[in-house]
Amino acid sequence: MLFGVLLALGLLTGEAVRRYLSLPRITGYVLVGAALGPEGTALLDGNALFELRLLVDLAIGLVVFELGSRVDLAWLRRNRWLFVAALAESLFCFLAIYAALWYFGFRPLLAAMAAAIGTATSPAVVLLVSSDLRSEGQITERMILLTAVNTMFAYLVVALLLPFLHLDQQADLGTALLHPLYVFIGAVALGAATSGLMMQVARWLGKDESRQFVLIVAVLVMTIGLAHGLQLSVAVTLVTLGLFARNFDRHHVLLPVRLGHGGQLFFVILFVLTGASLEFHALEIAAAAAVAAFIVMRFLGKALGLLIFGKPSGIPPGKVGLLAVALVPMSGLAVVMVRDTITVYPSFGRELAAVVLSAVAILEIIGPIATQFALRRAGEARPGQ
């Protein structure tokens, strides 16, 4: 009953804030989750959120799979400067956040982990806002591409930092060196393998949308289960799955990904439960300056990378700022990365959560609004939106 109420309230509030306040539906979903979660009325307590983790994983899985499937490697080969701009946006963002946290006295390893997680833009927000606005154009396509690149960049940097985290927590040298390689390379290998399997089955099923939708969901659920069982990165696995499905389907057996009504259902679930998991009590006055610096430097780092390399990659100078604004959202994946760290090393994870989840609590609200503003200002929202 409670789960049905969650879906209904999320749907109605999301539609209300869109109609009467001209805000993204996501904002309504998140507000409902926050109101019903432990920080609000506590109708959804910590135990309920843990039991619903599978639904969150599946929702994020659908999102990052679609994100990977939207990345055209041929486009990056034709426009090398675009890839350089994407890397610069990620790298400058990481360095800017790291410098801000180091200035406020954070230990180098803690600052680096927080900066790596903060680099990633929320795939779910950019995909859902662009879908709601039916936006098309240069900013929309680059926003999605840059989100895919900075998501992979964030997970790669976290994997590179894991050896130092293991050593910092007194783990043996073998674990410190081999575990990160296993987590990242294993995830890429699993995503590639399940992509090949999906294409083989799709060839046999034929080009029927309903059957292929069921196939995609089945493969995603199976892949999420395998990634969890093998203790691999679920997000990296599924981005790789989508990336390979888009770029290595030489016989064109897969239809374009259209999650349709099923996708909207999972978007509501994801953002209501993400809103319920936000920890507003982490917004302590003492850490307010560090969190503010985290958010501001994160934006400036992304903007600087795009400003330097945007023009050679084909982004007009007047639209660089809008693209940087569109990349502001940060949510579900950051929460997942922090939770995974807490599971392995609780004390370090709680230190990490203090700054990262505080930033998420703010950007979960303003991020979708920023993306909607940027796409509308760029003139890429369809008429009537």
C-alpha positions as CSV (number, residue, x, y, z in Angstrom):
1,M,0.0,0.0,0.0
2,L,2.8,2.4,1.0
3,F,4.6,1.8,-2.3
4,G,1.4,2.5,-4.3
5,V,1.0,5.7,-2.3
6,L,4.6,6.7,-3.0
7,L,4.1,6.3,-6.8
8,A,0.7,8.2,-6.8
9,L,2.0,11.1,-4.7
10,G,5.2,11.3,-6.7
11,L,3.3,11.4,-10.0
12,L,0.7,14.0,-8.8
13,T,3.3,16.3,-7.1
14,G,5.6,16.1,-10.1
15,E,2.8,17.1,-12.5
16,A,1.6,19.8,-10.1
17,V,5.0,21.6,-9.9
18,R,5.3,21.4,-13.7
19,R,1.8,22.8,-14.4
20,Y,1.7,25.5,-11.7
21,L,5.3,26.4,-11.0
22,S,6.9,25.6,-14.4
23,L,9.5,23.4,-12.6
24,P,10.8,20.0,-13.7
25,R,8.7,17.0,-12.6
26,I,11.8,15.7,-10.9
27,T,11.6,18.5,-8.3
28,G,8.1,17.2,-7.3
29,Y,9.3,13.6,-7.1
30,V,12.2,14.6,-4.8
31,L,10.1,16.8,-2.6
32,V,7.6,13.9,-2.0
33,G,10.5,11.5,-1.2
34,A,12.0,14.0,1.2
35,A,8.7,14.6,2.9
36,L,8.0,10.9,3.4
37,G,11.6,9.8,4.2
38,P,13.5,9.7,7.6
39,E,14.2,13.5,7.4
40,G,10.4,14.2,7.0
41,T,7.5,12.2,8.3
42,A,9.6,8.9,8.4
43,L,6.9,6.9,6.7
44,L,9.8,5.5,4.7
45,D,12.4,4.6,7.3
46,G,15.9,3.2,6.8
47,N,14.8,-0.4,6.7
48,A,12.2,0.3,4.0
49,L,14.8,2.2,1.9
50,F,17.2,-0.8,2.2
51,E,14.5,-3.2,1.1
52,L,13.7,-1.1,-1.9
53,R,17.4,-0.8,-2.9
54,L,16.8,-3.4,-5.8
55,L,14.3,-1.0,-7.4
56,V,16.7,1.9,-7.1
57,D,19.4,-0.2,-8.7
58,L,17.1,-1.3,-11.5
59,A,16.0,2.3,-12.1
60,I,19.6,3.6,-12.2
61,G,20.5,0.6,-14.4
62,L,17.9,1.6,-17.0
63,V,19.1,5.2,-16.9
64,V,22.9,4.5,-17.3
65,F,22.2,1.9,-20.0
66,E,20.2,4.5,-22.0
67,L,23.0,7.0,-21.3
68,G,25.6,4.6,-22.7
69,S,23.4,3.8,-25.7
70,R,23.3,7.5,-26.6
71,V,27.1,7.8,-26.9
72,D,28.1,7.7,-30.6
73,L,31.8,6.8,-30.7
74,A,31.9,7.7,-34.4
75,W,31.0,11.2,-33.5
76,L,34.0,11.4,-31.1
77,R,36.3,10.0,-33.8
78,R,35.1,12.7,-36.3
79,N,35.4,15.5,-33.7
80,R,38.5,14.7,-31.6
81,W,38.3,18.2,-30.0
82,L,34.9,17.2,-28.6
83,F,36.4,14.3,-26.7
84,V,39.2,16.7,-25.5
85,A,36.6,19.1,-24.2
86,A,34.7,16.3,-22.4
87,L,37.9,15.2,-20.7
88,A,38.9,18.8,-19.8
89,E,35.4,19.4,-18.3
90,S,35.8,16.3,-16.1
91,L,39.5,16.9,-15.2
92,F,39.1,20.6,-14.4
93,C,36.0,19.9,-12.3
94,F,37.9,17.3,-10.3
95,L,40.9,19.6,-9.7
96,A,38.6,22.5,-8.8
97,I,36.7,20.5,-6.1
98,Y,39.9,19.0,-4.8
99,A,41.5,22.4,-4.4
100,A,38.5,23.8,-2.6
101,L,38.3,20.9,-0.1
102,W,42.1,21.0,0.4
103,Y,41.8,24.7,1.2
104,F,39.2,23.9,3.9
105,G,41.6,21.3,5.5
106,F,40.3,18.0,4.2
107,R,42.8,15.2,4.0
108,P,44.2,14.8,0.5
109,L,42.7,11.3,0.0
110,L,39.3,12.4,1.3
111,A,39.3,15.5,-0.8
112,A,40.3,13.5,-3.9
113,M,37.5,10.9,-3.4
114,A,34.9,13.6,-2.9
115,A,36.2,15.4,-6.0
116,A,36.0,12.3,-8.1
117,I,32.4,11.5,-7.0
118,G,31.5,15.2,-7.5
119,T,32.7,15.1,-11.1
120,A,29.8,13.0,-12.4
121,T,26.6,14.7,-13.6
122,S,23.4,13.0,-12.8
123,P,22.4,10.9,-15.9
124,A,18.8,10.5,-14.7
125,V,18.3,14.2,-14.4
126,V,19.6,15.2,-17.8
127,L,17.8,12.4,-19.5
128,L,14.4,13.0,-17.8
129,V,14.5,16.8,-18.2
130,S,15.5,16.6,-21.8
131,S,12.7,14.0,-22.4
132,D,10.1,16.1,-20.6
133,L,11.1,19.1,-22.7
134,R,11.4,17.0,-25.9
135,S,14.6,19.0,-26.4
136,E,16.8,18.5,-29.5
137,G,19.9,20.2,-30.6
138,Q,23.6,20.9,-30.0
139,I,23.4,21.6,-26.3
140,T,21.1,18.6,-25.6
141,E,23.3,16.1,-27.4
142,R,26.6,17.5,-26.0
143,M,25.1,17.5,-22.5
144,I,24.2,13.8,-22.7
145,L,27.7,12.9,-24.2
146,L,29.6,14.9,-21.6
147,T,27.5,13.3,-18.8
148,A,28.5,9.8,-20.1
149,V,32.2,10.8,-20.2
150,N,32.3,12.5,-16.8
151,T,30.4,9.5,-15.3
152,M,33.0,7.1,-16.6
153,F,35.8,9.5,-15.6
154,A,34.4,9.6,-12.0
155,Y,34.3,5.8,-11.7
156,L,37.8,5.5,-13.2
157,V,39.3,8.0,-10.8
158,V,37.6,6.3,-7.9
159,A,39.1,3.0,-9.0
160,L,42.6,4.7,-9.2
161,L,42.1,6.1,-5.7
162,L,41.0,2.7,-4.2
163,P,44.6,1.4,-3.7
164,F,45.4,4.5,-1.6
165,L,42.2,4.0,0.4
166,H,43.0,0.3,1.0
167,L,46.5,1.2,2.2
168,D,45.1,4.1,4.3
169,Q,42.8,1.5,6.0
170,Q,45.7,-0.9,6.6
171,A,44.8,-3.4,3.9
172,D,47.5,-5.6,2.4
173,L,49.4,-4.6,-0.7
174,G,47.9,-7.3,-2.9
175,T,44.3,-6.2,-2.1
176,A,45.3,-2.6,-2.6
177,L,46.6,-3.2,-6.1
178,L,44.4,-6.0,-7.5
179,H,40.9,-5.1,-6.1
180,P,40.6,-1.8,-8.0
181,L,41.7,-3.5,-11.3
182,Y,39.1,-6.2,-10.7
183,V,36.3,-3.8,-9.9
184,F,36.8,-1.6,-13.0
185,I,38.1,-4.0,-15.6
186,G,35.7,-6.7,-14.5
187,A,32.8,-4.3,-14.9
188,V,33.8,-3.4,-18.4
189,A,34.3,-7.1,-19.4
190,L,30.9,-8.0,-17.9
191,G,29.2,-5.2,-19.8
192,A,30.8,-6.2,-23.0
193,A,29.9,-9.9,-22.6
194,T,26.2,-9.2,-21.7
195,S,26.0,-6.8,-24.6
196,G,27.1,-9.5,-27.0
197,L,24.5,-11.9,-25.5
198,M,21.8,-9.3,-25.9
199,M,22.6,-8.7,-29.5
200,Q,22.6,-12.4,-30.3
201,V,19.2,-12.9,-28.7
202,A,17.8,-9.7,-30.3
203,R,18.8,-11.1,-33.7
204,W,16.8,-14.2,-33.1
205,L,13.8,-12.3,-31.7
206,G,13.6,-9.9,-34.6
207,K,12.8,-6.2,-34.6
208,D,9.7,-6.1,-32.4
209,E,9.6,-3.2,-29.9
210,S,7.6,-5.0,-27.2
211,R,9.8,-8.2,-27.3
212,Q,13.0,-6.1,-27.4
213,F,11.9,-4.0,-24.4
214,V,11.4,-7.2,-22.4
215,L,14.8,-8.5,-23.5
216,I,16.5,-5.2,-22.4
217,V,14.9,-5.3,-19.0
218,A,15.7,-9.0,-18.6
219,V,19.4,-8.5,-19.5
220,L,19.6,-5.4,-17.2
221,V,18.2,-7.3,-14.2
222,M,20.5,-10.3,-14.9
223,T,23.5,-7.9,-15.3
224,I,22.8,-6.0,-12.1
225,G,22.5,-9.3,-10.3
226,L,25.8,-10.5,-11.7
227,A,27.6,-7.2,-11.0
228,H,26.4,-7.3,-7.4
229,G,27.3,-11.0,-7.0
230,L,30.8,-10.4,-8.4
231,Q,31.1,-7.2,-6.4
232,L,31.7,-5.1,-9.6
233,S,30.6,-1.5,-10.3
234,V,27.0,-1.7,-11.5
235,A,27.1,1.7,-13.2
236,V,30.3,1.0,-15.2
237,T,28.9,-2.4,-16.2
238,L,25.7,-0.9,-17.5
239,V,27.2,2.1,-19.2
240,T,29.6,-0.3,-21.0
241,L,26.6,-2.5,-21.9
242,G,24.8,0.5,-23.5
243,L,27.9,1.8,-25.2
244,F,28.7,-1.6,-26.8
245,A,25.0,-2.1,-27.8
246,R,25.0,1.2,-29.6
247,N,28.4,1.1,-31.3
248,F,29.1,-2.6,-32.0
249,D,25.8,-3.7,-33.3
250,R,27.1,-4.1,-36.8
251,H,24.0,-5.9,-38.1
252,H,21.6,-3.4,-36.5
253,V,19.6,-6.0,-34.8
254,L,18.7,-3.8,-31.8
255,L,16.1,-1.1,-32.0
256,P,16.8,2.3,-30.5
257,V,16.2,2.4,-26.8
258,R,12.8,3.8,-26.0
259,L,11.9,3.0,-22.4
260,G,8.5,4.7,-22.8
261,H,5.9,4.3,-20.0
262,G,8.0,1.7,-18.2
263,G,10.9,4.1,-18.1
264,Q,8.7,6.9,-16.6
265,L,7.6,4.5,-13.9
266,F,11.2,3.8,-12.9
267,F,12.1,7.5,-13.1
268,V,9.3,8.2,-10.5
269,I,10.6,5.4,-8.3
270,L,14.2,6.5,-8.5
271,F,13.6,10.2,-7.6
272,V,11.1,9.6,-4.9
273,L,13.4,7.1,-3.2
274,T,16.5,9.3,-3.8
275,G,14.6,12.2,-2.2
276,A,13.8,9.9,0.8
277,S,17.4,9.0,1.2
278,L,18.6,12.6,1.4
279,E,20.2,13.6,4.7
280,F,19.5,17.2,5.3
281,H,20.8,16.9,8.9
282,A,24.3,16.6,7.3
283,L,24.0,20.3,6.3
284,E,25.9,21.5,9.4
285,I,26.7,25.1,9.8
286,A,30.4,24.3,10.4
287,A,30.6,22.6,7.0
288,A,28.4,25.1,5.1
289,A,31.4,27.0,3.7
290,A,33.1,23.8,2.4
291,V,29.9,22.6,0.9
292,A,29.2,25.9,-0.8
293,A,32.8,25.9,-2.1
294,F,32.3,22.3,-3.4
295,I,29.2,23.4,-5.4
296,V,30.6,26.7,-6.8
297,M,34.0,25.2,-7.7
298,R,32.4,22.2,-9.3
299,F,30.5,24.5,-11.6
300,L,33.5,26.7,-12.3
301,G,35.7,23.7,-13.1
302,K,33.2,22.4,-15.7
303,A,32.7,25.9,-17.2
304,L,36.5,26.5,-17.5
305,G,37.1,23.2,-19.3
306,L,34.3,24.0,-21.8
307,L,35.4,27.6,-22.2
308,I,39.0,26.6,-23.2
309,F,38.2,23.7,-25.5
310,G,34.6,24.4,-26.4
311,K,35.2,26.5,-29.5
312,P,37.6,24.0,-31.3
313,S,35.0,21.3,-30.6
314,G,32.2,23.3,-32.3
315,I,30.4,24.8,-29.2
316,P,29.7,28.5,-29.8
317,P,31.1,30.7,-27.0
318,G,27.7,32.0,-26.3
319,K,26.4,28.5,-25.5
320,V,29.4,27.3,-23.3
321,G,27.8,28.9,-20.2
322,L,24.4,27.2,-20.9
323,L,26.1,23.8,-21.4
324,A,27.9,24.2,-18.0
325,V,24.6,25.1,-16.3
326,A,23.0,22.1,-17.9
327,L,25.7,19.8,-16.3
328,V,25.0,21.1,-12.7
329,P,22.8,18.1,-11.5
330,M,24.3,15.6,-9.2
331,S,22.3,12.9,-7.4
332,G,21.7,9.2,-7.5
333,L,25.1,7.9,-8.6
334,A,26.8,10.0,-6.0
335,V,24.7,8.6,-3.3
336,V,25.4,5.0,-4.5
337,M,29.2,5.7,-4.6
338,V,29.1,7.1,-1.1
339,R,27.0,4.2,0.2
340,D,29.4,1.6,-1.4
341,T,32.3,3.3,0.3
342,I,30.5,3.2,3.7
343,T,29.9,-0.5,3.2
344,V,33.7,-1.2,2.7
345,Y,35.2,1.4,5.1
346,P,32.5,2.8,7.4
347,S,34.5,5.5,9.2
348,F,36.0,6.9,5.9
349,G,32.6,6.7,4.2
350,R,30.9,8.7,6.9
351,E,33.6,11.5,6.5
352,L,33.0,11.4,2.7
353,A,29.2,11.5,3.2
354,A,29.4,14.6,5.3
355,V,30.4,16.8,2.4
356,V,29.2,14.9,-0.7
357,L,25.7,14.1,0.5
358,S,25.3,17.7,1.7
359,A,26.1,18.9,-1.8
360,V,23.7,16.3,-3.2
361,A,20.9,17.5,-0.9
362,I,21.2,21.0,-2.4
363,L,21.9,20.0,-6.1
364,E,19.1,17.5,-6.0
365,I,16.7,20.4,-5.8
366,I,18.4,23.1,-7.9
367,G,20.1,20.8,-10.5
368,P,16.9,19.9,-12.5
369,I,15.9,23.5,-12.5
370,A,19.3,24.5,-13.9
371,T,19.1,21.9,-16.6
372,Q,15.6,23.0,-17.6
373,F,16.7,26.7,-17.7
374,A,19.7,25.9,-19.9
375,L,17.8,23.9,-22.4
376,R,15.0,26.4,-22.7
377,R,17.4,29.4,-22.9
378,A,19.3,27.5,-25.7
379,G,16.0,27.3,-27.6
380,E,16.1,23.5,-27.8
381,A,12.8,22.8,-25.9
382,R,10.0,22.0,-28.3
383,P,7.2,24.6,-28.9
384,G,4.7,24.6,-26.1
385,Q,7.2,23.3,-23.5
